[in-house]
Amino acid sequence: MSSVRVLVVDDSATMRSLISAVLRRDPDIEVIGAVGDPLEAREAIKALNPDVVTLDIEMPNMDGISFLERIMRLRPMPVVMVSTLTQRGAEATLTALELGAFDCVAKPTNAGADMTSAFSELADKVKAAARSRTRPFGRAAVAAPTEMELFKPGRRVVAIGSSTGGVEALTAILSHFPANCPPTVITQHMPATFTKSFADRLNRVSAATVQEAVDGAPMKPGFIYLAPGGDRHLEVSGSSAMRCRLREGAPVNGHRPSVDVLFDSVAKAAGADAVGVILTGMGKDGARGLKGLRERGARTLGQDEHSCVVYGMPKVAFEMGGVERQVSLERMAAAILGLCNAETSEAA
């Protein structure tokens, strides 16, 4: 495999040097250039044809979001955003992910921080970006599924796990969930600063109520709960009256919250009355848990390779036998609702 050729774009000379140094430590990555603003970056992209661009959000002459939109419209390529973990940075990064950025990494906020650990995921994300499927700008909206108009809540609850590419995938799915959708819990890998803003965005595009999960929230039709990022796992407890639970614990598969932890709890609480869904993402988090759900009698769906930004988590789950059926992103909302519809799920 040839080296991944990376162009670094950041207005801070110190940050350009740091990002370049971290990437150069990986023998599979070649930093072919480092520039200070989008105007220089535009010329560098033309001249150097990089495999991946790392892009700062706040820069002079043109902000990173505006430049990203131009890249994705005129010359789509994998872009990893470099963002500050502030509320403003969270909003901008979510916009970037919706526009087609591959993923984001956080800038270190402490000047005395260990810079290598601060960017510990950067090289892996850059290499994954080079292998990813670049999404076309302005992908047409999917027609609302028939099930949305006919949906009547059944007994089933839904648990969804996602990571890289999940912002777009979840937006596409939940925008087609009806106001009386099945009770739904979601673990999406993202920084703690981002999850409240992301839940608010999902709430605006969905007819259902989407919010960041709180401990003790009841699982009932019309409500969708997103795991808060940070130091707790999202679980579901109870049987006849299921509730969200936020539990402290060590990271699982390197993640907290973890999809495996969510799926394990749903398998115990709901068993065959659950639908487990695993979407685009790096790594294997959720694969074992999805298999456990299926073994308990739950119905399970995995996003197919063609529609994934990264066919990692769904692939591992499929190979382990956890995925009952692979479904494209465009068909996923209809597939979930079909399995949960009281009119059809009894015979499913």
DRENDO-1510 file (C-alpha; in Angstrom, 1 decimal, always signed):
<recs>
REC; n; res; u; v; w
REC; 1; MET; +0.0; +0.0; +0.0 .
REC; 2; SER; +1.4; +3.4; -1.0 .
REC; 3; SER; +1.6; +6.2; +1.6 .
REC; 4; VAL; -1.4; +8.4; +2.2 .
REC; 5; ARG; -0.5; +11.9; +1.0 .
REC; 6; VAL; -1.8; +14.6; +3.3 .
REC; 7; LEU; -2.2; +18.4; +3.0 .
REC; 8; VAL; -2.4; +20.2; +6.3 .
REC; 9; VAL; -4.4; +23.5; +6.4 .
REC; 10; ASP; -4.3; +25.6; +9.5 .
REC; 11; ASP; -3.7; +29.4; +10.1 .
REC; 12; SER; -1.4; +28.7; +13.1 .
REC; 13; ALA; +2.2; +27.9; +12.2 .
REC; 14; THR; +2.6; +26.1; +15.5 .
REC; 15; MET; -0.5; +23.9; +14.8 .
REC; 16; ARG; +0.7; +23.2; +11.3 .
REC; 17; SER; +4.0; +22.1; +12.6 .
REC; 18; LEU; +2.4; +20.0; +15.4 .
REC; 19; ILE; -0.1; +18.2; +13.1 .
REC; 20; SER; +2.6; +17.6; +10.5 .
REC; 21; ALA; +5.0; +16.1; +13.1 .
REC; 22; VAL; +2.3; +13.8; +14.5 .
REC; 23; LEU; +1.4; +12.5; +11.0 .
REC; 24; ARG; +5.0; +12.0; +10.0 .
REC; 25; ARG; +5.5; +9.6; +12.9 .
REC; 26; ASP; +3.3; +7.2; +11.0 .
REC; 27; PRO; +5.3; +5.4; +8.2 .
REC; 28; ASP; +2.2; +5.1; +6.1 .
REC; 29; ILE; +1.6; +8.8; +5.9 .
REC; 30; GLU; +3.4; +11.5; +3.8 .
REC; 31; VAL; +2.8; +15.1; +4.6 .
REC; 32; ILE; +3.1; +16.7; +1.2 .
REC; 33; GLY; +2.4; +20.3; +2.2 .
REC; 34; ALA; +1.2; +22.6; +5.0 .
REC; 35; VAL; -0.5; +26.0; +4.3 .
REC; 36; GLY; -2.0; +28.8; +6.3 .
REC; 37; ASP; -5.3; +29.7; +4.7 .
REC; 38; PRO; -7.9; +28.4; +2.2 .
REC; 39; LEU; -6.6; +30.5; -0.7 .
REC; 40; GLU; -3.2; +28.9; -0.4 .
REC; 41; ALA; -4.9; +25.5; +0.1 .
REC; 42; ARG; -6.8; +25.9; -3.1 .
REC; 43; GLU; -3.6; +26.2; -5.1 .
REC; 44; ALA; -1.9; +23.5; -3.2 .
REC; 45; ILE; -4.8; +21.0; -3.8 .
REC; 46; LYS; -4.5; +21.8; -7.6 .
REC; 47; ALA; -0.7; +21.4; -7.6 .
REC; 48; LEU; -0.3; +18.4; -5.2 .
REC; 49; ASN; -3.5; +16.4; -5.5 .
REC; 50; PRO; -3.5; +15.1; -1.9 .
REC; 51; ASP; -5.3; +12.0; -0.8 .
REC; 52; VAL; -6.6; +13.7; +2.4 .
REC; 53; VAL; -6.8; +17.2; +3.7 .
REC; 54; THR; -6.8; +18.2; +7.4 .
REC; 55; LEU; -8.7; +21.5; +7.7 .
REC; 56; ASP; -8.9; +24.0; +10.5 .
REC; 57; ILE; -12.4; +25.5; +11.0 .
REC; 58; GLU; -11.5; +29.1; +11.9 .
REC; 59; MET; -9.1; +30.8; +9.4 .
REC; 60; PRO; -8.5; +34.1; +7.7 .
REC; 61; ASN; -9.7; +35.0; +4.2 .
REC; 62; MET; -12.3; +32.2; +4.2 .
REC; 63; ASP; -13.6; +30.1; +7.1 .
REC; 64; GLY; -13.1; +26.4; +7.0 .
REC; 65; ILE; -16.8; +25.6; +6.5 .
REC; 66; SER; -17.1; +27.8; +3.4 .
REC; 67; PHE; -13.9; +26.3; +2.0 .
REC; 68; LEU; -15.1; +22.7; +2.8 .
REC; 69; GLU; -18.4; +23.4; +0.9 .
REC; 70; ARG; -16.4; +24.5; -2.1 .
REC; 71; ILE; -14.2; +21.4; -1.9 .
REC; 72; MET; -17.1; +19.0; -1.7 .
REC; 73; ARG; -18.9; +20.8; -4.5 .
REC; 74; LEU; -16.1; +21.2; -7.0 .
REC; 75; ARG; -13.5; +18.5; -6.1 .
REC; 76; PRO; -14.9; +16.0; -3.5 .
REC; 77; MET; -12.1; +14.4; -1.4 .
REC; 78; PRO; -11.7; +13.1; +2.2 .
REC; 79; VAL; -11.4; +16.0; +4.7 .
REC; 80; VAL; -10.6; +15.6; +8.4 .
REC; 81; MET; -11.7; +18.7; +10.4 .
REC; 82; VAL; -9.5; +20.0; +13.2 .
REC; 83; SER; -11.8; +21.8; +15.7 .
REC; 84; THR; -11.7; +23.4; +19.1 .
REC; 85; LEU; -14.0; +21.7; +21.7 .
REC; 86; THR; -16.1; +24.7; +22.3 .
REC; 87; GLN; -19.9; +25.2; +21.7 .
REC; 88; ARG; -19.1; +27.3; +18.7 .
REC; 89; GLY; -16.6; +24.7; +17.5 .
REC; 90; ALA; -19.1; +21.9; +18.0 .
REC; 91; GLU; -21.8; +23.7; +15.9 .
REC; 92; ALA; -19.3; +24.3; +13.1 .
REC; 93; THR; -17.9; +20.8; +13.2 .
REC; 94; LEU; -21.4; +19.3; +12.9 .
REC; 95; THR; -22.1; +21.5; +9.9 .
REC; 96; ALA; -18.8; +20.2; +8.4 .
REC; 97; LEU; -19.8; +16.6; +8.9 .
REC; 98; GLU; -23.2; +17.3; +7.4 .
REC; 99; LEU; -21.4; +18.8; +4.4 .
REC; 100; GLY; -19.4; +15.7; +3.9 .
REC; 101; ALA; -16.3; +15.9; +6.1 .
REC; 102; PHE; -15.0; +12.5; +7.0 .
REC; 103; ASP; -14.5; +13.1; +10.7 .
REC; 104; CYS; -13.1; +15.5; +13.2 .
REC; 105; VAL; -10.3; +15.7; +15.7 .
REC; 106; ALA; -10.1; +18.1; +18.6 .
REC; 107; LYS; -7.3; +20.6; +19.1 .
REC; 108; PRO; -5.6; +20.4; +22.4 .
REC; 109; THR; -7.0; +23.1; +24.7 .
REC; 110; ASN; -4.1; +23.1; +27.3 .
REC; 111; ALA; -0.9; +24.5; +26.1 .
REC; 112; GLY; +1.0; +22.2; +28.4 .
REC; 113; ALA; -0.8; +19.1; +27.2 .
REC; 114; ASP; +1.0; +16.1; +25.7 .
REC; 115; MET; +0.6; +16.9; +22.1 .
REC; 116; THR; +1.1; +13.4; +20.9 .
REC; 117; SER; -1.8; +12.1; +23.1 .
REC; 118; ALA; -3.9; +15.1; +22.2 .
REC; 119; PHE; -3.8; +14.0; +18.5 .
REC; 120; SER; -3.7; +10.3; +19.3 .
REC; 121; GLU; -6.5; +9.4; +16.8 .
REC; 122; LEU; -5.4; +11.7; +14.0 .
REC; 123; ALA; -3.2; +9.3; +12.0 .
REC; 124; ASP; -5.7; +6.5; +12.2 .
REC; 125; LYS; -8.5; +8.9; +11.0 .
REC; 126; VAL; -6.4; +10.2; +8.2 .
REC; 127; LYS; -5.7; +6.7; +6.9 .
REC; 128; ALA; -9.3; +5.6; +7.3 .
REC; 129; ALA; -10.3; +8.8; +5.4 .
REC; 130; ALA; -8.1; +7.8; +2.5 .
REC; 131; ARG; -9.9; +4.5; +2.3 .
REC; 132; SER; -13.4; +5.9; +2.7 .
REC; 133; ARG; -16.2; +6.5; +0.3 .
REC; 134; THR; -16.4; +10.2; -0.5 .
REC; 135; ARG; -19.9; +11.4; -0.4 .
REC; 136; PRO; -21.3; +13.6; -3.2 .
REC; 137; PHE; -22.2; +17.1; -2.2 .
REC; 138; GLY; -25.9; +17.8; -1.8 .
REC; 139; ARG; -27.1; +14.2; -1.9 .
REC; 140; ALA; -30.7; +14.2; -2.8 .
REC; 141; ALA; -33.2; +13.7; +0.0 .
REC; 142; VAL; -34.6; +10.2; +0.2 .
REC; 143; ALA; -38.4; +9.9; -0.4 .
REC; 144; ALA; -40.3; +9.5; +2.8 .
REC; 145; PRO; -41.1; +5.8; +3.3 .
REC; 146; THR; -44.6; +4.6; +3.1 .
REC; 147; GLU; -44.3; +3.1; +6.6 .
REC; 148; MET; -44.1; +6.7; +8.0 .
REC; 149; GLU; -47.7; +7.4; +7.0 .
REC; 150; LEU; -49.0; +4.0; +8.1 .
REC; 151; PHE; -46.9; +3.5; +11.3 .
REC; 152; LYS; -48.6; +2.4; +14.5 .
REC; 153; PRO; -46.3; +1.7; +17.5 .
REC; 154; GLY; -45.9; -1.9; +18.3 .
REC; 155; ARG; -44.1; -3.5; +21.3 .
REC; 156; ARG; -40.5; -3.1; +19.9 .
REC; 157; VAL; -37.8; -0.7; +20.9 .
REC; 158; VAL; -34.9; +0.4; +18.7 .
REC; 159; ALA; -31.2; +0.6; +19.6 .
REC; 160; ILE; -28.8; +2.2; +17.1 .
REC; 161; GLY; -25.0; +2.4; +17.1 .
REC; 162; SER; -22.9; +4.5; +14.8 .
REC; 163; SER; -19.5; +6.2; +14.6 .
REC; 164; THR; -17.7; +7.8; +11.6 .
REC; 165; GLY; -20.3; +8.9; +9.1 .
REC; 166; GLY; -23.0; +8.6; +11.7 .
REC; 167; VAL; -24.0; +12.3; +11.6 .
REC; 168; GLU; -25.2; +12.0; +8.0 .
REC; 169; ALA; -26.6; +8.5; +8.5 .
REC; 170; LEU; -28.6; +9.4; +11.6 .
REC; 171; THR; -29.9; +12.6; +10.1 .
REC; 172; ALA; -31.1; +10.7; +7.0 .
REC; 173; ILE; -32.8; +8.0; +9.1 .
REC; 174; LEU; -34.4; +10.1; +11.8 .
REC; 175; SER; -35.7; +12.7; +9.3 .
REC; 176; HIS; -38.1; +9.9; +8.2 .
REC; 177; PHE; -39.2; +8.8; +11.6 .
REC; 178; PRO; -42.8; +9.7; +12.4 .
REC; 179; ALA; -44.0; +11.6; +15.5 .
REC; 180; ASN; -45.1; +8.3; +17.1 .
REC; 181; CYS; -41.9; +6.4; +16.2 .
REC; 182; PRO; -40.7; +3.4; +18.3 .
REC; 183; PRO; -38.9; +4.2; +21.5 .
REC; 184; THR; -35.3; +4.7; +20.3 .
REC; 185; VAL; -31.9; +4.9; +22.0 .
REC; 186; ILE; -28.7; +5.8; +20.1 .
REC; 187; THR; -25.0; +5.7; +20.9 .
REC; 188; GLN; -22.9; +7.8; +18.4 .
REC; 189; HIS; -19.2; +8.1; +19.0 .
REC; 190; MET; -18.5; +11.9; +19.4 .
REC; 191; PRO; -17.0; +14.3; +21.9 .
REC; 192; ALA; -19.1; +15.3; +24.9 .
REC; 193; THR; -19.3; +18.9; +23.7 .
REC; 194; PHE; -21.0; +17.8; +20.5 .
REC; 195; THR; -23.8; +15.6; +21.6 .
REC; 196; LYS; -26.3; +18.2; +23.0 .
REC; 197; SER; -25.9; +20.2; +19.8 .
REC; 198; PHE; -26.3; +17.1; +17.6 .
REC; 199; ALA; -29.4; +16.0; +19.5 .
REC; 200; ASP; -30.9; +19.5; +18.9 .
REC; 201; ARG; -30.1; +19.3; +15.2 .
REC; 202; LEU; -31.7; +15.9; +15.0 .
REC; 203; ASN; -34.8; +17.2; +16.8 .
REC; 204; ARG; -35.2; +19.9; +14.2 .
REC; 205; VAL; -35.2; +17.4; +11.3 .
REC; 206; SER; -37.3; +14.7; +12.9 .
REC; 207; ALA; -41.1; +14.6; +13.6 .
REC; 208; ALA; -40.3; +12.8; +16.8 .
REC; 209; THR; -38.7; +14.3; +19.9 .
REC; 210; VAL; -34.9; +13.8; +19.9 .
REC; 211; GLN; -32.9; +14.8; +23.0 .
REC; 212; GLU; -29.7; +14.0; +24.9 .
REC; 213; ALA; -30.4; +11.1; +27.2 .
REC; 214; VAL; -30.9; +11.7; +30.9 .
REC; 215; ASP; -30.9; +9.1; +33.6 .
REC; 216; GLY; -34.3; +7.7; +34.3 .
REC; 217; ALA; -36.0; +8.9; +31.0 .
REC; 218; PRO; -38.9; +6.6; +30.1 .
REC; 219; MET; -38.8; +4.7; +26.8 .
REC; 220; LYS; -42.0; +5.5; +25.1 .
REC; 221; PRO; -43.2; +6.1; +21.5 .
REC; 222; GLY; -42.2; +9.4; +19.9 .
REC; 223; PHE; -39.0; +9.8; +21.9 .
REC; 224; ILE; -35.4; +9.3; +20.7 .
REC; 225; TYR; -32.5; +9.5; +23.2 .
REC; 226; LEU; -28.9; +10.2; +22.1 .
REC; 227; ALA; -26.1; +9.0; +24.5 .
REC; 228; PRO; -24.3; +12.0; +25.9 .
REC; 229; GLY; -20.5; +11.9; +25.2 .
REC; 230; GLY; -18.1; +11.8; +28.1 .
REC; 231; ASP; -17.7; +9.6; +31.1 .
REC; 232; ARG; -20.9; +7.5; +31.2 .
REC; 233; HIS; -22.4; +4.7; +29.1 .
REC; 234; LEU; -26.1; +4.7; +28.0 .
REC; 235; GLU; -28.0; +1.6; +29.0 .
REC; 236; VAL; -31.7; +0.5; +29.0 .
REC; 237; SER; -33.1; -1.1; +32.2 .
REC; 238; GLY; -36.5; -2.6; +33.2 .
REC; 239; SER; -38.8; -4.7; +31.1 .
REC; 240; SER; -42.5; -3.7; +31.2 .
REC; 241; ALA; -41.4; -0.1; +31.9 .
REC; 242; MET; -38.0; +0.4; +30.3 .
REC; 243; ARG; -35.9; +3.5; +31.1 .
REC; 244; CYS; -32.6; +5.1; +30.0 .
REC; 245; ARG; -29.8; +4.7; +32.5 .
REC; 246; LEU; -26.5; +6.5; +32.5 .
REC; 247; ARG; -23.8; +4.4; +34.1 .
REC; 248; GLU; -20.2; +5.2; +35.0 .
REC; 249; GLY; -17.7; +2.6; +33.8 .
REC; 250; ALA; -14.4; +2.0; +32.0 .
REC; 251; PRO; -14.3; +2.5; +28.2 .
REC; 252; VAL; -15.3; -0.5; +26.2 .
REC; 253; ASN; -13.6; -1.0; +22.8 .
REC; 254; GLY; -11.9; +2.3; +23.5 .
REC; 255; HIS; -15.3; +4.1; +23.7 .
REC; 256; ARG; -17.4; +5.6; +26.4 .
REC; 257; PRO; -20.3; +5.6; +25.7 .
REC; 258; SER; -20.0; +2.2; +23.9 .
REC; 259; VAL; -22.4; +0.7; +21.5 .
REC; 260; ASP; -21.7; -2.8; +22.9 .
REC; 261; VAL; -22.8; -1.6; +26.3 .
REC; 262; LEU; -26.0; -0.2; +24.9 .
REC; 263; PHE; -26.8; -3.3; +22.9 .
REC; 264; ASP; -26.0; -5.7; +25.8 .
REC; 265; SER; -28.5; -3.8; +28.1 .
REC; 266; VAL; -31.2; -3.7; +25.4 .
REC; 267; ALA; -30.8; -7.5; +24.9 .
REC; 268; LYS; -31.4; -8.1; +28.6 .
REC; 269; ALA; -34.3; -5.6; +28.9 .
REC; 270; ALA; -36.1; -6.2; +25.7 .
REC; 271; GLY; -34.9; -9.4; +24.2 .
REC; 272; ALA; -37.0; -10.3; +21.2 .
REC; 273; ASP; -38.9; -7.1; +21.5 .
REC; 274; ALA; -35.9; -5.1; +20.2 .
REC; 275; VAL; -34.5; -4.0; +16.9 .
REC; 276; GLY; -30.8; -3.5; +16.8 .
REC; 277; VAL; -29.2; -1.4; +14.1 .
REC; 278; ILE; -25.5; -0.9; +13.4 .
REC; 279; LEU; -24.4; +1.9; +11.1 .
REC; 280; THR; -21.2; +3.3; +9.5 .
REC; 281; GLY; -18.1; +3.6; +11.7 .
REC; 282; MET; -14.5; +2.6; +12.3 .
REC; 283; GLY; -13.6; -0.3; +14.5 .
REC; 284; LYS; -15.7; -3.1; +16.0 .
REC; 285; ASP; -17.8; -1.5; +18.7 .
REC; 286; GLY; -21.3; -2.9; +18.7 .
REC; 287; ALA; -20.6; -6.0; +16.7 .
REC; 288; ARG; -20.5; -8.4; +19.7 .
REC; 289; GLY; -23.5; -6.6; +21.2 .
REC; 290; LEU; -25.5; -6.9; +18.0 .
REC; 291; LYS; -24.8; -10.6; +17.9 .
REC; 292; GLY; -26.0; -10.9; +21.4 .
REC; 293; LEU; -29.2; -9.1; +20.5 .
REC; 294; ARG; -29.9; -11.5; +17.6 .
REC; 295; GLU; -29.2; -14.5; +19.8 .
REC; 296; ARG; -31.9; -13.2; +22.2 .
REC; 297; GLY; -34.4; -13.1; +19.3 .
REC; 298; ALA; -34.1; -9.4; +18.4 .
REC; 299; ARG; -34.3; -8.4; +14.8 .
REC; 300; THR; -31.0; -6.8; +13.6 .
REC; 301; LEU; -30.0; -4.6; +10.6 .
REC; 302; GLY; -26.6; -3.5; +9.4 .
REC; 303; GLN; -25.9; -0.6; +7.0 .
REC; 304; ASP; -24.5; -2.0; +3.7 .
REC; 305; GLU; -21.0; -1.4; +2.4 .
REC; 306; HIS; -22.0; +0.8; -0.5 .
REC; 307; SER; -23.8; +3.4; +1.6 .
REC; 308; CYS; -21.3; +3.4; +4.5 .
REC; 309; VAL; -18.6; +6.1; +4.8 .
REC; 310; VAL; -16.6; +3.5; +6.7 .
REC; 311; TYR; -17.7; -0.2; +6.4 .
REC; 312; GLY; -16.0; -1.1; +9.7 .
REC; 313; MET; -18.5; -1.7; +12.5 .
REC; 314; PRO; -21.2; -3.1; +10.2 .
REC; 315; LYS; -18.7; -5.4; +8.5 .
REC; 316; VAL; -17.4; -6.9; +11.7 .
REC; 317; ALA; -21.0; -7.4; +12.9 .
REC; 318; PHE; -22.0; -9.1; +9.7 .
REC; 319; GLU; -19.0; -11.4; +9.7 .
REC; 320; MET; -19.7; -12.4; +13.3 .
REC; 321; GLY; -23.3; -13.3; +12.4 .
REC; 322; GLY; -24.9; -10.4; +14.2 .
REC; 323; VAL; -26.6; -8.8; +11.2 .
REC; 324; GLU; -29.8; -10.5; +10.0 .
REC; 325; ARG; -30.1; -8.2; +7.0 .
REC; 326; GLN; -27.9; -5.6; +5.3 .
REC; 327; VAL; -29.8; -2.4; +4.2 .
REC; 328; SER; -28.7; +0.7; +2.3 .
REC; 329; LEU; -28.9; +4.0; +4.1 .
REC; 330; GLU; -31.7; +5.1; +1.8 .
REC; 331; ARG; -33.8; +2.1; +2.9 .
REC; 332; MET; -32.9; +2.0; +6.5 .
REC; 333; ALA; -35.7; +4.1; +8.0 .
REC; 334; ALA; -38.3; +2.1; +6.1 .
REC; 335; ALA; -36.7; -1.2; +7.3 .
REC; 336; ILE; -36.6; -0.2; +10.9 .
REC; 337; LEU; -40.2; +1.1; +10.9 .
REC; 338; GLY; -41.4; -2.0; +9.1 .
REC; 339; LEU; -40.0; -4.2; +11.9 .
REC; 340; CYS; -41.6; -2.0; +14.6 .
REC; 341; ASN; -45.0; -1.4; +13.0 .
REC; 342; ALA; -47.8; -3.0; +14.9 .
REC; 343; GLU; -49.6; -3.6; +11.6 .
REC; 344; THR; -46.7; -5.8; +10.3 .
REC; 345; SER; -44.2; -6.7; +13.0 .
REC; 346; GLU; -46.3; -9.5; +14.5 .
REC; 347; ALA; -45.8; -11.5; +11.4 .
REC; 348; ALA; -42.3; -10.3; +10.7 .
</recs>
